[in-house]
Amino acid sequence: MFDWQVIFTGFVPDEELPVFYNIGRCFIIASIAELLSLVTLQAMASGMPVIAANAAALTELVDGNGYLYEVGNIPALVQSIENNLVCNSYS
């Protein structure tokens, strides 16, 4: 159904990060211990849809600006990815 592709780049210098934020379809962060997620803020600033675990500071950062899924609920994570790829829906 989808043409999935994940790129593992290793280290990317700060000046090259916007290139990767602009070629991606969505930004997914599954961390449950983020205090202030700079990478999430960078993705949001670039206009990339964000999908994040409903935990720690991610709840405050992403609320209304992307999709939060309950930690450990893999079907909800998959559904949010599919929603984003099909119609950019956060519901």
FIFIZA-280365 format. One record per residue (C-alpha): residue number from 1; residue in three letters; x, y, z. Coordinates in Angstrom, 2 decimals, always signed. Layout:
! residues N
- NUM, ALA, X, Y, Z
...
This chain:
! residues 91
- 1, MET, +0.00, +0.00, +0.00
- 2, PHE, +2.79, +2.44, +0.86
- 3, ASP, +6.25, +2.97, -0.56
- 4, TRP, +8.09, +2.96, +2.78
- 5, GLN, +11.62, +4.23, +2.91
- 6, VAL, +13.69, +5.01, +5.96
- 7, ILE, +17.05, +6.76, +5.67
- 8, PHE, +19.67, +6.11, +8.34
- 9, THR, +22.16, +8.91, +7.82
- 10, GLY, +24.32, +8.77, +10.87
- 11, PHE, +25.56, +12.19, +11.99
- 12, VAL, +24.20, +15.13, +9.99
- 13, PRO, +25.75, +18.60, +10.46
- 14, ASP, +23.33, +21.30, +11.66
- 15, GLU, +23.52, +23.21, +8.37
- 16, GLU, +22.31, +20.14, +6.45
- 17, LEU, +19.35, +19.29, +8.71
- 18, PRO, +16.81, +21.44, +6.81
- 19, VAL, +17.39, +19.33, +3.69
- 20, PHE, +16.28, +16.20, +5.52
- 21, TYR, +13.33, +17.88, +7.22
- 22, ASN, +12.13, +19.05, +3.81
- 23, ILE, +12.35, +15.68, +2.05
- 24, GLY, +10.57, +13.69, +4.76
- 25, ARG, +6.85, +12.89, +4.85
- 26, CYS, +6.58, +13.05, +8.65
- 27, PHE, +8.70, +13.15, +11.79
- 28, ILE, +8.15, +10.36, +14.32
- 29, ILE, +9.56, +10.39, +17.84
- 30, ALA, +8.81, +7.49, +20.17
- 31, SER, +10.85, +8.68, +23.14
- 32, ILE, +9.09, +8.73, +26.50
- 33, ALA, +11.72, +10.81, +28.31
- 34, GLU, +12.12, +14.04, +26.34
- 35, LEU, +12.41, +17.18, +28.44
- 36, LEU, +12.76, +19.60, +25.53
- 37, SER, +13.02, +17.89, +22.20
- 38, LEU, +15.05, +20.15, +19.93
- 39, VAL, +14.64, +17.78, +16.98
- 40, THR, +10.84, +17.85, +17.40
- 41, LEU, +10.89, +21.66, +17.47
- 42, GLN, +13.11, +21.71, +14.37
- 43, ALA, +10.75, +19.38, +12.52
- 44, MET, +7.76, +21.51, +13.51
- 45, ALA, +9.55, +24.71, +12.47
- 46, SER, +10.20, +23.21, +9.04
- 47, GLY, +6.48, +22.44, +8.65
- 48, MET, +6.88, +18.68, +8.89
- 49, PRO, +3.96, +16.79, +10.45
- 50, VAL, +4.96, +15.36, +13.84
- 51, ILE, +3.86, +12.06, +15.37
- 52, ALA, +4.96, +11.64, +18.98
- 53, ALA, +4.45, +9.52, +22.06
- 54, ASN, +2.04, +11.12, +24.53
- 55, ALA, +4.72, +11.47, +27.21
- 56, ALA, +6.80, +14.07, +29.02
- 57, ALA, +7.25, +17.43, +27.27
- 58, LEU, +6.24, +16.02, +23.88
- 59, THR, +2.63, +16.30, +25.04
- 60, GLU, +3.03, +20.08, +25.42
- 61, LEU, +5.04, +20.54, +22.23
- 62, VAL, +2.88, +18.54, +19.85
- 63, ASP, -0.63, +19.07, +21.25
- 64, GLY, -2.66, +20.51, +18.36
- 65, ASN, +0.37, +20.56, +16.05
- 66, GLY, +0.52, +16.90, +15.15
- 67, TYR, -0.57, +13.53, +16.46
- 68, LEU, +0.04, +12.10, +19.92
- 69, TYR, -0.36, +8.36, +20.43
- 70, GLU, -0.45, +6.56, +23.77
- 71, VAL, +2.86, +5.00, +24.77
- 72, GLY, +2.92, +1.31, +23.89
- 73, ASN, -0.12, +1.50, +21.62
- 74, ILE, +1.52, +0.31, +18.42
- 75, PRO, -1.76, +0.09, +16.44
- 76, ALA, -2.38, +3.79, +17.24
- 77, LEU, +1.14, +4.68, +16.09
- 78, VAL, +0.65, +2.75, +12.84
- 79, GLN, -2.75, +4.40, +12.32
- 80, SER, -1.29, +7.88, +12.83
- 81, ILE, +1.45, +7.15, +10.29
- 82, GLU, -1.09, +5.86, +7.79
- 83, ASN, -3.36, +8.89, +8.39
- 84, ASN, -0.45, +11.22, +7.74
- 85, LEU, +0.70, +9.46, +4.59
- 86, VAL, -2.79, +9.14, +3.12
- 87, CYS, -4.44, +12.42, +4.00
- 88, ASN, -2.33, +14.40, +6.51
- 89, SER, -5.10, +13.89, +9.08
- 90, TYR, -4.31, +14.11, +12.80
- 91, SER, -7.63, +12.70, +13.94
